[in-house]
Amino acid sequence: MKNSRRLCWLLGVVIWFAAHATGLAAALSNRLIQAGVYASPSTGVQYPYQLWQINEVGGRTTYAMWIPADSSQGLRPAVLVTEPYEGLTWSSDAVDQAWAARFNPDQPLYPDVNGPFYDPATGGSILYSVPIPDQLVSQGINYLVNNVSVLFVFERFYAGGSVVDNVKDATLGLRFLSQLPGVDPAHLGILGSSWGGFEALYGAANAPAGAAPIVGVAWYPPSDLSQFYQYIVLGLPALIQDPNLLAVHQQFYDPYRRRIIAGTLASLSPPSLNFSSFVPDYLRANLRTNFLVLHDQWDTLVPFAQSVALASALPDRIQGFWYPHIGPPNYNLLSLSHVPVPGLDENSAMVFSSAYLLEHLLPANAPISISYDSSAFLKFFGYMRSVEALGADISTLIPRLGDLANSHVTLIDVNTSNSLPPVPGSFWVGYFLSLP
């Protein structure tokens, strides 16, 4: 009966978009480009998706991938995921087509040829990749299996623009999401990491009326662009003594520095930048979303101090989850990375992020299923105990254990070599508490 209902709903979604795509596009000035269906290789469950061009009338255009939940029994929550570096092969935009032609799966970095103020002699390179729709659907699986819709918004960092444009893409995505069929606009979430975390924070703070997310997660986000700019220009030379290593760092940050300038330039004579829309004071005045912010203390890309300051400035909005180390980071020895040594591993971060988002989006005591890797969890909890024994503060882990301890949370092991049966989240809380 359940499968039959889902098939009827799936057919209904396809029919609805076939019948209403033109009308919806006319009302919102958006365009449905492509539709497809992803079948989970592990369960066989089918997830329809649509690829959209989102147009602000007389303004900016962005792109998104929409994966609807089964709304046959009523409106459902939805999560927006920011994707700043993902490229598009299905857009007719000349910039997208040119970048897609350059793409080499073995090459992660590319010259920032469309970036503002780009100088080929000194300009840095940027991240760029081209995922297939199936890869993105699988990334959203923790939400989809809980019947929560997912919208991936592609901010297209490679296409140029400024920090203002990056935030605009997120707000356009939220407006679009809030008006989609089957979506409960009172139960929206937002998720992003690194530059995508910046977009999530400021996208939520600038959300249109009726489209503000109630909950968000940001991994290691640049949350204060004034401080981040000072860090790039003045902080790095004070931290890194090796001139060659310093040059590597400065080349990496160059595309971000130029986009920050393009979005904050207040005057050319004398030159001045206005950061007032990209600092914690702005978030304090405008953010109505409760956020979980995750950050590794030895992050060498975005200073950990940014997230600590953000949580201190907005204690009623921001919960911090810090991955600790012993002593400060040594920028002269560590690689350029959000996680230069074992610490904030993606598996545990995704589990805690999913639990936080789902518990805020779903009704109280609704069953929650979250995929995880038992081997990665063993390493994570062992690591936390080991650094605690050396004097590290692991107190920000306690609320996250509370999320797992709720009786309605079930963890599904995806470790293929030594898979455990499904266990309640409290199983792993008990395991951690039993460690000496």
C-alpha positions as a LaTeX table, in Angstrom:
\begin{tabular}{lrrr}
\hline
Residue & $x$ (\AA) & $y$ (\AA) & $z$ (\AA) \\
\hline
Met1 & 0.00 & 0.00 & 0.00 \\
Lys2 & 2.83 & 2.39 & 0.93 \\
Asn3 & 4.70 & 1.77 & $-2.34$ \\
Ser4 & 1.47 & 2.19 & $-4.31$ \\
Arg5 & 0.79 & 5.53 & $-2.60$ \\
Arg6 & 4.32 & 6.68 & $-3.35$ \\
Leu7 & 4.00 & 5.71 & $-7.02$ \\
Cys8 & 0.73 & 7.66 & $-7.25$ \\
Trp9 & 2.42 & 10.65 & $-5.64$ \\
Leu10 & 5.41 & 10.36 & $-7.99$ \\
Leu11 & 3.09 & 10.32 & $-10.98$ \\
Gly12 & 1.25 & 13.30 & $-9.53$ \\
Val13 & 4.48 & 15.28 & $-9.21$ \\
Val14 & 5.39 & 14.61 & $-12.83$ \\
Ile15 & 1.88 & 15.57 & $-14.02$ \\
Trp16 & 1.83 & 18.72 & $-11.86$ \\
Phe17 & 5.13 & 19.99 & $-13.25$ \\
Ala18 & 4.12 & 19.17 & $-16.80$ \\
Ala19 & 0.89 & 21.11 & $-16.37$ \\
His20 & 2.10 & 24.00 & $-14.21$ \\
Ala21 & 5.74 & 24.66 & $-15.15$ \\
Thr22 & 4.78 & 27.39 & $-17.61$ \\
Gly23 & 2.36 & 29.07 & $-15.21$ \\
Leu24 & 4.80 & 28.91 & $-12.30$ \\
Ala25 & 7.58 & 30.25 & $-14.48$ \\
Ala26 & 5.39 & 33.13 & $-15.61$ \\
Ala27 & 4.36 & 34.02 & $-12.05$ \\
Leu28 & 7.89 & 33.85 & $-10.65$ \\
Ser29 & 9.85 & 34.37 & $-13.88$ \\
Asn30 & 11.50 & 30.95 & $-13.42$ \\
Arg31 & 12.07 & 28.15 & $-15.89$ \\
Leu32 & 12.01 & 24.37 & $-15.47$ \\
Ile33 & 14.95 & 23.13 & $-17.53$ \\
Gln34 & 14.98 & 19.39 & $-16.95$ \\
Ala35 & 13.34 & 16.66 & $-14.86$ \\
Gly36 & 14.49 & 13.19 & $-13.93$ \\
Val37 & 14.23 & 10.38 & $-11.39$ \\
Tyr38 & 16.97 & 9.00 & $-9.15$ \\
Ala39 & 16.62 & 5.41 & $-7.90$ \\
Ser40 & 18.53 & 4.67 & $-4.68$ \\
Pro41 & 20.90 & 1.76 & $-5.36$ \\
Ser42 & 20.50 & 0.47 & $-1.80$ \\
Thr43 & 16.71 & 0.70 & $-1.40$ \\
Gly44 & 15.35 & 1.12 & $-4.91$ \\
Val45 & 13.27 & 4.10 & $-3.72$ \\
Gln46 & 12.74 & 6.62 & $-6.50$ \\
Tyr47 & 13.24 & 10.35 & $-6.00$ \\
Pro48 & 12.04 & 12.73 & $-8.74$ \\
Tyr49 & 14.08 & 15.88 & $-9.24$ \\
Gln50 & 13.86 & 19.04 & $-11.32$ \\
Leu51 & 16.58 & 21.42 & $-12.53$ \\
Trp52 & 15.47 & 25.06 & $-12.43$ \\
Gln53 & 16.57 & 28.48 & $-13.59$ \\
Ile54 & 15.45 & 31.03 & $-10.96$ \\
Asn55 & 15.01 & 34.58 & $-12.21$ \\
Glu56 & 14.58 & 37.75 & $-10.21$ \\
Val57 & 12.46 & 40.00 & $-12.41$ \\
Gly58 & 14.83 & 42.68 & $-13.71$ \\
Gly59 & 17.63 & 41.25 & $-11.57$ \\
Arg60 & 19.80 & 38.23 & $-10.90$ \\
Thr61 & 19.50 & 34.68 & $-12.24$ \\
Thr62 & 20.53 & 31.59 & $-10.31$ \\
Tyr63 & 20.03 & 27.85 & $-10.68$ \\
Ala64 & 18.77 & 25.07 & $-8.45$ \\
Met65 & 18.01 & 21.35 & $-8.20$ \\
Trp66 & 14.73 & 20.55 & $-6.47$ \\
Ile67 & 14.01 & 17.12 & $-4.92$ \\
Pro68 & 10.48 & 17.10 & $-3.49$ \\
Ala69 & 9.31 & 15.00 & $-0.57$ \\
Asp70 & 6.08 & 13.02 & $-0.64$ \\
Ser71 & 3.49 & 15.69 & 0.18 \\
Ser72 & 0.47 & 13.51 & $-0.54$ \\
Gln73 & $-0.36$ & 13.57 & 3.18 \\
Gly74 & 0.23 & 17.30 & 3.68 \\
Leu75 & 2.90 & 20.01 & 3.48 \\
Arg76 & 6.46 & 18.92 & 4.27 \\
Pro77 & 9.59 & 20.67 & 5.63 \\
Ala78 & 12.42 & 21.48 & 3.24 \\
Val79 & 16.16 & 22.15 & 3.44 \\
Leu80 & 18.15 & 24.49 & 1.16 \\
Val81 & 21.77 & 23.43 & 0.58 \\
Thr82 & 24.22 & 26.02 & $-0.76$ \\
Glu83 & 26.60 & 24.81 & $-3.49$ \\
Pro84 & 29.04 & 27.61 & $-4.40$ \\
Tyr85 & 31.56 & 25.57 & $-6.41$ \\
Glu86 & 29.41 & 23.11 & $-8.36$ \\
Gly87 & 29.25 & 23.63 & $-12.11$ \\
Leu88 & 26.32 & 23.16 & $-14.46$ \\
Thr89 & 26.23 & 21.26 & $-17.74$ \\
Trp90 & 22.47 & 21.74 & $-18.16$ \\
Ser91 & 22.42 & 25.56 & $-18.23$ \\
Ser92 & 22.43 & 27.35 & $-21.57$ \\
Asp93 & 24.39 & 30.27 & $-20.06$ \\
Ala94 & 27.59 & 30.86 & $-22.04$ \\
Val95 & 29.67 & 31.09 & $-18.86$ \\
Asp96 & 28.40 & 27.74 & $-17.62$ \\
Gln97 & 29.03 & 26.12 & $-20.99$ \\
Ala98 & 32.59 & 27.50 & $-21.17$ \\
Trp99 & 33.41 & 26.24 & $-17.69$ \\
Ala100 & 31.87 & 22.84 & $-18.36$ \\
Ala101 & 34.11 & 22.52 & $-21.41$ \\
Arg102 & 37.18 & 23.19 & $-19.24$ \\
Phe103 & 36.26 & 20.63 & $-16.61$ \\
Asn104 & 38.71 & 17.79 & $-15.93$ \\
Pro105 & 37.68 & 15.43 & $-13.10$ \\
Asp106 & 41.34 & 15.11 & $-12.10$ \\
Gln107 & 41.80 & 18.89 & $-11.81$ \\
Pro108 & 40.10 & 20.57 & $-8.80$ \\
Leu109 & 41.47 & 24.12 & $-9.30$ \\
Tyr110 & 41.05 & 26.48 & $-12.27$ \\
Pro111 & 42.08 & 30.08 & $-13.07$ \\
Asp112 & 39.45 & 32.54 & $-11.86$ \\
Val113 & 38.97 & 33.99 & $-15.35$ \\
Asn114 & 35.47 & 35.39 & $-14.71$ \\
Gly115 & 36.22 & 36.80 & $-11.28$ \\
Pro116 & 36.06 & 40.55 & $-10.58$ \\
Phe117 & 39.29 & 42.51 & $-11.08$ \\
Tyr118 & 41.01 & 39.34 & $-12.39$ \\
Asp119 & 44.64 & 39.72 & $-13.43$ \\
Pro120 & 46.07 & 36.61 & $-15.16$ \\
Ala121 & 49.53 & 37.44 & $-13.84$ \\
Thr122 & 48.54 & 37.47 & $-10.18$ \\
Gly123 & 45.02 & 36.02 & $-9.94$ \\
Gly124 & 44.48 & 32.88 & $-7.88$ \\
Ser125 & 42.64 & 29.70 & $-8.80$ \\
Ile126 & 39.22 & 28.52 & $-7.63$ \\
Leu127 & 37.50 & 25.24 & $-6.87$ \\
Tyr128 & 35.21 & 23.87 & $-9.57$ \\
Ser129 & 33.50 & 20.52 & $-10.06$ \\
Val130 & 30.61 & 19.14 & $-12.10$ \\
Pro131 & 28.44 & 16.67 & $-10.20$ \\
Ile132 & 25.78 & 14.58 & $-11.84$ \\
Pro133 & 22.25 & 14.89 & $-10.41$ \\
Asp134 & 22.45 & 11.39 & $-8.86$ \\
Gln135 & 25.43 & 12.50 & $-6.74$ \\
Leu136 & 23.50 & 15.46 & $-5.37$ \\
Val137 & 20.42 & 13.38 & $-4.57$ \\
Ser138 & 22.59 & 10.98 & $-2.59$ \\
Gln139 & 24.05 & 13.94 & $-0.65$ \\
Gly140 & 20.57 & 14.88 & 0.50 \\
Ile141 & 19.55 & 11.36 & 1.43 \\
Asn142 & 19.45 & 11.96 & 5.21 \\
Tyr143 & 16.67 & 14.48 & 4.61 \\
Leu144 & 14.86 & 12.66 & 1.83 \\
Val145 & 14.51 & 9.39 & 3.79 \\
Asn146 & 12.80 & 11.46 & 6.50 \\
Asn147 & 10.44 & 12.89 & 3.87 \\
Val148 & 12.03 & 16.34 & 3.95 \\
Ser149 & 12.45 & 18.06 & 0.57 \\
Val150 & 15.87 & 19.32 & $-0.57$ \\
Leu151 & 16.79 & 22.28 & $-2.78$ \\
Phe152 & 20.39 & 22.60 & $-3.93$ \\
Val153 & 21.17 & 26.18 & $-4.96$ \\
Phe154 & 24.19 & 26.75 & $-7.21$ \\
Glu155 & 25.78 & 30.12 & $-6.43$ \\
Arg156 & 28.29 & 29.63 & $-9.28$ \\
Phe157 & 31.37 & 31.16 & $-7.66$ \\
Tyr158 & 33.19 & 30.58 & $-10.96$ \\
Ala159 & 30.81 & 32.91 & $-12.82$ \\
Gly160 & 32.24 & 35.97 & $-11.05$ \\
Gly161 & 30.19 & 38.54 & $-9.20$ \\
Ser162 & 30.65 & 39.58 & $-5.59$ \\
Val163 & 29.73 & 38.58 & $-2.06$ \\
Val164 & 26.48 & 40.49 & $-2.55$ \\
Asp165 & 25.63 & 38.22 & $-5.50$ \\
Asn166 & 26.49 & 35.09 & $-3.51$ \\
Val167 & 24.05 & 36.09 & $-0.77$ \\
Lys168 & 21.43 & 37.08 & $-3.35$ \\
Asp169 & 21.56 & 33.58 & $-4.83$ \\
Ala170 & 20.75 & 32.09 & $-1.42$ \\
Thr171 & 17.86 & 34.49 & $-0.82$ \\
Leu172 & 16.44 & 33.83 & $-4.29$ \\
Gly173 & 16.62 & 30.13 & $-3.50$ \\
Leu174 & 14.74 & 30.63 & $-0.24$ \\
Arg175 & 12.02 & 32.65 & $-1.98$ \\
Phe176 & 11.68 & 29.98 & $-4.66$ \\
Leu177 & 11.63 & 27.17 & $-2.08$ \\
Ser178 & 8.94 & 28.80 & 0.04 \\
Gln179 & 6.57 & 28.94 & $-2.94$ \\
Leu180 & 7.03 & 25.41 & $-4.26$ \\
Pro181 & 4.10 & 22.97 & $-4.09$ \\
Gly182 & 4.06 & 20.68 & $-1.07$ \\
Val183 & 6.49 & 22.83 & 0.95 \\
Asp184 & 5.69 & 24.09 & 4.43 \\
Pro185 & 7.22 & 27.61 & 4.40 \\
Ala186 & 7.08 & 27.68 & 8.21 \\
His187 & 9.52 & 24.76 & 8.36 \\
Leu188 & 12.51 & 25.63 & 6.19 \\
Gly189 & 16.14 & 24.81 & 6.97 \\
Ile190 & 19.42 & 25.89 & 5.40 \\
Leu191 & 22.83 & 24.20 & 5.26 \\
Gly192 & 26.25 & 25.19 & 3.92 \\
Ser193 & 29.96 & 24.67 & 4.47 \\
Ser194 & 32.92 & 27.06 & 4.17 \\
Trp195 & 31.93 & 29.77 & 1.64 \\
Gly196 & 28.59 & 28.00 & 1.44 \\
Gly197 & 28.34 & 28.45 & 5.22 \\
Phe198 & 28.80 & 32.21 & 4.73 \\
Glu199 & 26.01 & 32.09 & 2.14 \\
Ala200 & 23.78 & 30.13 & 4.52 \\
Leu201 & 24.24 & 32.59 & 7.40 \\
Tyr202 & 23.74 & 35.76 & 5.38 \\
Gly203 & 21.13 & 34.21 & 3.10 \\
Ala204 & 19.05 & 33.41 & 6.20 \\
Ala205 & 19.61 & 36.92 & 7.61 \\
Asn206 & 18.40 & 38.45 & 4.32 \\
Ala207 & 15.58 & 35.99 & 3.64 \\
Pro208 & 12.44 & 37.45 & 2.03 \\
Ala209 & 9.31 & 37.75 & 4.15 \\
Gly210 & 7.66 & 34.37 & 4.53 \\
Ala211 & 10.80 & 32.49 & 3.47 \\
Ala212 & 13.08 & 32.73 & 6.52 \\
Pro213 & 14.45 & 29.35 & 7.64 \\
Ile214 & 13.78 & 28.40 & 11.25 \\
Val215 & 17.00 & 26.38 & 11.55 \\
Gly216 & 20.39 & 26.28 & 9.87 \\
Val217 & 23.80 & 24.63 & 9.97 \\
Ala218 & 27.09 & 26.20 & 8.85 \\
Trp219 & 30.43 & 24.38 & 8.79 \\
Tyr220 & 33.50 & 26.62 & 9.33 \\
Pro221 & 31.90 & 29.73 & 7.76 \\
Pro222 & 33.57 & 33.12 & 7.23 \\
Ser223 & 31.04 & 34.98 & 9.36 \\
Asp224 & 32.77 & 38.37 & 9.71 \\
Leu225 & 34.06 & 39.61 & 6.34 \\
Ser226 & 35.73 & 42.65 & 7.89 \\
Gln227 & 37.89 & 40.42 & 10.07 \\
Phe228 & 38.30 & 37.86 & 7.28 \\
Tyr229 & 39.60 & 40.54 & 4.91 \\
Gln230 & 42.03 & 41.80 & 7.55 \\
Tyr231 & 43.17 & 38.22 & 8.13 \\
Ile232 & 43.91 & 37.78 & 4.42 \\
Val233 & 45.72 & 41.10 & 4.02 \\
Leu234 & 47.48 & 41.51 & 7.38 \\
Gly235 & 47.03 & 38.33 & 9.41 \\
Leu236 & 48.67 & 35.81 & 7.10 \\
Pro237 & 52.05 & 37.63 & 6.82 \\
Ala238 & 52.23 & 37.67 & 10.63 \\
Leu239 & 51.45 & 33.94 & 10.89 \\
Ile240 & 53.57 & 32.50 & 8.07 \\
Gln241 & 57.31 & 33.08 & 7.93 \\
Asp242 & 58.10 & 31.00 & 4.85 \\
Pro243 & 57.67 & 33.36 & 1.85 \\
Asn244 & 56.85 & 30.51 & $-0.53$ \\
Leu245 & 54.16 & 29.14 & 1.78 \\
Leu246 & 52.79 & 32.64 & 2.29 \\
Ala247 & 52.54 & 33.05 & $-1.49$ \\
Val248 & 50.53 & 29.82 & $-1.72$ \\
His249 & 48.08 & 31.08 & 0.91 \\
Gln250 & 47.75 & 34.50 & $-0.71$ \\
Gln251 & 47.10 & 32.94 & $-4.12$ \\
Phe252 & 44.37 & 30.78 & $-2.61$ \\
Tyr253 & 42.61 & 33.74 & $-0.97$ \\
Asp254 & 42.96 & 36.09 & $-3.93$ \\
Pro255 & 39.56 & 35.19 & $-5.54$ \\
Tyr256 & 37.80 & 35.69 & $-2.20$ \\
Arg257 & 39.57 & 38.99 & $-1.52$ \\
Arg258 & 38.50 & 40.33 & $-4.92$ \\
Arg259 & 34.87 & 39.27 & $-4.45$ \\
Ile260 & 34.83 & 40.88 & $-1.02$ \\
Ile261 & 36.17 & 44.12 & $-2.51$ \\
Ala262 & 33.62 & 43.99 & $-5.35$ \\
Gly263 & 30.77 & 43.69 & $-2.86$ \\
Thr264 & 31.92 & 46.19 & $-0.24$ \\
Leu265 & 33.65 & 48.94 & $-2.24$ \\
Ala266 & 32.31 & 52.24 & $-0.93$ \\
Ser267 & 34.72 & 54.72 & $-2.50$ \\
Leu268 & 37.60 & 54.73 & $-4.95$ \\
Ser269 & 39.01 & 58.07 & $-3.82$ \\
Pro270 & 40.00 & 57.58 & $-1.14$ \\
Pro271 & 39.62 & 53.77 & $-1.41$ \\
Ser272 & 37.35 & 52.40 & 1.32 \\
Leu273 & 35.29 & 49.30 & 1.99 \\
Asn274 & 31.95 & 49.13 & 3.79 \\
Phe275 & 31.52 & 45.82 & 5.65 \\
Ser276 & 28.42 & 46.80 & 7.61 \\
Ser277 & 26.21 & 44.15 & 5.92 \\
Phe278 & 28.69 & 41.32 & 6.54 \\
Val279 & 29.59 & 41.47 & 10.24 \\
Pro280 & 28.13 & 39.90 & 13.42 \\
Asp281 & 26.32 & 43.15 & 14.29 \\
Tyr282 & 24.33 & 42.78 & 11.08 \\
Leu283 & 23.49 & 39.17 & 11.93 \\
Arg284 & 22.51 & 40.18 & 15.45 \\
Ala285 & 20.02 & 42.68 & 14.04 \\
Asn286 & 18.64 & 40.56 & 11.20 \\
Leu287 & 19.14 & 36.83 & 11.80 \\
Arg288 & 15.98 & 35.04 & 13.00 \\
Thr289 & 17.31 & 31.54 & 12.35 \\
Asn290 & 18.79 & 29.26 & 15.01 \\
Phe291 & 22.14 & 27.96 & 13.76 \\
Leu292 & 24.53 & 25.19 & 14.64 \\
Val293 & 28.07 & 26.25 & 13.65 \\
Leu294 & 30.77 & 23.57 & 13.42 \\
His295 & 34.46 & 24.45 & 13.35 \\
Asp296 & 37.80 & 22.70 & 13.75 \\
Gln297 & 40.15 & 24.60 & 16.06 \\
Trp298 & 43.10 & 24.07 & 13.71 \\
Asp299 & 41.30 & 25.27 & 10.58 \\
Thr300 & 43.92 & 27.06 & 8.45 \\
Leu301 & 41.42 & 28.40 & 5.90 \\
Val302 & 38.84 & 30.22 & 8.04 \\
Pro303 & 40.10 & 31.28 & 11.49 \\
Phe304 & 38.41 & 29.34 & 14.27 \\
Ala305 & 38.21 & 32.59 & 16.25 \\
Gln306 & 35.54 & 33.83 & 13.81 \\
Ser307 & 33.06 & 31.17 & 14.91 \\
Val308 & 33.86 & 31.62 & 18.60 \\
Ala309 & 33.23 & 35.35 & 18.27 \\
Leu310 & 29.99 & 34.72 & 16.38 \\
Ala311 & 28.65 & 32.37 & 19.05 \\
Ser312 & 29.60 & 34.92 & 21.72 \\
Ala313 & 27.92 & 37.78 & 19.85 \\
Leu314 & 24.68 & 35.84 & 19.18 \\
Pro315 & 24.27 & 33.43 & 22.11 \\
Asp316 & 20.52 & 33.13 & 21.56 \\
Arg317 & 20.94 & 32.19 & 17.88 \\
Ile318 & 24.25 & 30.36 & 17.52 \\
Gln319 & 25.27 & 27.04 & 19.05 \\
Gly320 & 28.91 & 26.19 & 18.49 \\
Phe321 & 30.31 & 22.69 & 18.07 \\
Trp322 & 34.10 & 22.83 & 18.25 \\
Tyr323 & 36.50 & 20.06 & 17.28 \\
Pro324 & 39.39 & 20.51 & 19.71 \\
His325 & 43.15 & 20.15 & 19.49 \\
Ile326 & 45.96 & 20.72 & 21.93 \\
Gly327 & 47.63 & 24.11 & 21.51 \\
Pro328 & 47.26 & 26.65 & 18.69 \\
Pro329 & 47.72 & 25.74 & 15.01 \\
Asn330 & 51.15 & 26.18 & 13.43 \\
Tyr331 & 50.50 & 27.70 & 10.03 \\
Asn332 & 54.07 & 27.04 & 8.96 \\
Leu333 & 53.63 & 23.27 & 9.35 \\
Leu334 & 49.98 & 22.54 & 8.68 \\
Ser335 & 48.42 & 22.14 & 5.25 \\
Leu336 & 45.94 & 24.68 & 3.88 \\
Ser337 & 42.70 & 23.00 & 4.92 \\
His338 & 39.60 & 23.25 & 7.10 \\
Val339 & 40.78 & 20.00 & 8.71 \\
Pro340 & 44.59 & 19.89 & 8.36 \\
Val341 & 44.92 & 16.96 & 10.80 \\
Pro342 & 42.32 & 14.45 & 12.07 \\
Gly343 & 39.54 & 16.36 & 13.74 \\
Leu344 & 36.27 & 17.49 & 12.18 \\
Asp345 & 35.54 & 14.45 & 10.03 \\
Glu346 & 32.76 & 14.79 & 7.50 \\
Asn347 & 30.84 & 11.72 & 8.68 \\
Ser348 & 30.36 & 12.78 & 12.30 \\
Ala349 & 29.75 & 16.39 & 11.24 \\
Met350 & 26.98 & 15.28 & 8.87 \\
Val351 & 25.35 & 13.07 & 11.52 \\
Phe352 & 25.21 & 15.87 & 14.10 \\
Ser353 & 24.13 & 18.40 & 11.46 \\
Ser354 & 21.32 & 16.14 & 10.24 \\
Ala355 & 20.11 & 15.43 & 13.77 \\
Tyr356 & 20.05 & 19.15 & 14.62 \\
Leu357 & 18.19 & 20.13 & 11.45 \\
Leu358 & 15.68 & 17.28 & 11.50 \\
Glu359 & 14.79 & 17.68 & 15.16 \\
His360 & 13.94 & 21.33 & 14.51 \\
Leu361 & 12.07 & 20.69 & 11.25 \\
Leu362 & 10.01 & 17.60 & 12.07 \\
Pro363 & 7.22 & 17.30 & 14.65 \\
Ala364 & 8.29 & 16.44 & 18.19 \\
Asn365 & 9.07 & 12.75 & 18.58 \\
Ala366 & 8.74 & 12.06 & 14.84 \\
Pro367 & 10.97 & 9.09 & 13.93 \\
Ile368 & 14.33 & 10.17 & 12.47 \\
Ser369 & 16.69 & 7.94 & 10.47 \\
Ile370 & 20.27 & 9.07 & 9.84 \\
Ser371 & 22.98 & 7.30 & 7.86 \\
Tyr372 & 26.42 & 7.07 & 9.44 \\
Asp373 & 29.69 & 5.11 & 9.29 \\
Ser374 & 30.30 & 3.06 & 12.45 \\
Ser375 & 34.05 & 2.93 & 11.83 \\
Ala376 & 34.23 & 6.73 & 11.56 \\
Phe377 & 32.16 & 7.07 & 14.75 \\
Leu378 & 34.55 & 4.78 & 16.64 \\
Lys379 & 37.48 & 6.99 & 15.59 \\
Phe380 & 35.61 & 10.21 & 16.35 \\
Phe381 & 34.55 & 9.27 & 19.87 \\
Gly382 & 37.97 & 7.79 & 20.62 \\
Tyr383 & 39.60 & 11.00 & 19.44 \\
Met384 & 37.35 & 13.17 & 21.60 \\
Arg385 & 38.17 & 11.13 & 24.69 \\
Ser386 & 41.90 & 11.23 & 23.95 \\
Val387 & 42.09 & 15.02 & 23.57 \\
Glu388 & 39.91 & 15.45 & 26.66 \\
Ala389 & 42.47 & 13.43 & 28.62 \\
Leu390 & 45.13 & 15.87 & 27.42 \\
Gly391 & 43.17 & 18.85 & 28.71 \\
Ala392 & 41.00 & 19.84 & 25.74 \\
Asp393 & 37.54 & 21.27 & 26.32 \\
Ile394 & 34.93 & 19.00 & 24.70 \\
Ser395 & 31.89 & 20.59 & 26.35 \\
Thr396 & 30.29 & 21.61 & 23.02 \\
Leu397 & 29.84 & 17.89 & 22.28 \\
Ile398 & 27.33 & 17.48 & 25.13 \\
Pro399 & 24.32 & 19.12 & 23.40 \\
Arg400 & 25.04 & 17.07 & 20.26 \\
Leu401 & 24.98 & 13.86 & 22.31 \\
Gly402 & 21.62 & 15.08 & 23.58 \\
Asp403 & 20.37 & 15.21 & 19.98 \\
Leu404 & 21.38 & 11.58 & 19.44 \\
Ala405 & 20.02 & 10.42 & 22.80 \\
Asn406 & 16.43 & 11.23 & 21.84 \\
Ser407 & 14.52 & 7.96 & 21.65 \\
His408 & 13.16 & 8.63 & 18.17 \\
Val409 & 16.62 & 8.83 & 16.48 \\
Thr410 & 17.85 & 5.70 & 14.67 \\
Leu411 & 21.31 & 5.43 & 13.08 \\
Ile412 & 21.73 & 3.33 & 9.92 \\
Asp413 & 25.27 & 2.05 & 9.36 \\
Val414 & 26.59 & 2.44 & 5.80 \\
Asn415 & 30.00 & 0.89 & 6.53 \\
Thr416 & 30.25 & $-1.84$ & 3.90 \\
Ser417 & 33.06 & $-3.84$ & 5.53 \\
Asn418 & 31.68 & $-4.17$ & 9.06 \\
Ser419 & 28.10 & $-2.95$ & 9.07 \\
Leu420 & 26.16 & $-2.84$ & 12.34 \\
Pro421 & 22.40 & $-3.31$ & 12.46 \\
Pro422 & 20.31 & $-0.14$ & 12.94 \\
Val423 & 20.77 & 1.21 & 16.47 \\
Pro424 & 19.18 & 4.05 & 18.46 \\
Gly425 & 21.33 & 7.14 & 18.71 \\
Ser426 & 21.53 & 6.52 & 22.46 \\
Phe427 & 23.64 & 3.42 & 21.70 \\
Trp428 & 26.56 & 5.62 & 20.66 \\
Val429 & 25.98 & 8.06 & 23.49 \\
Gly430 & 26.31 & 5.13 & 25.89 \\
Tyr431 & 29.44 & 3.95 & 24.07 \\
Phe432 & 31.09 & 7.34 & 24.42 \\
Leu433 & 30.17 & 7.64 & 28.09 \\
Ser434 & 31.66 & 4.19 & 28.72 \\
Leu435 & 35.07 & 5.19 & 27.35 \\
Pro436 & 37.65 & 5.77 & 30.11 \\
\hline
\end{tabular}
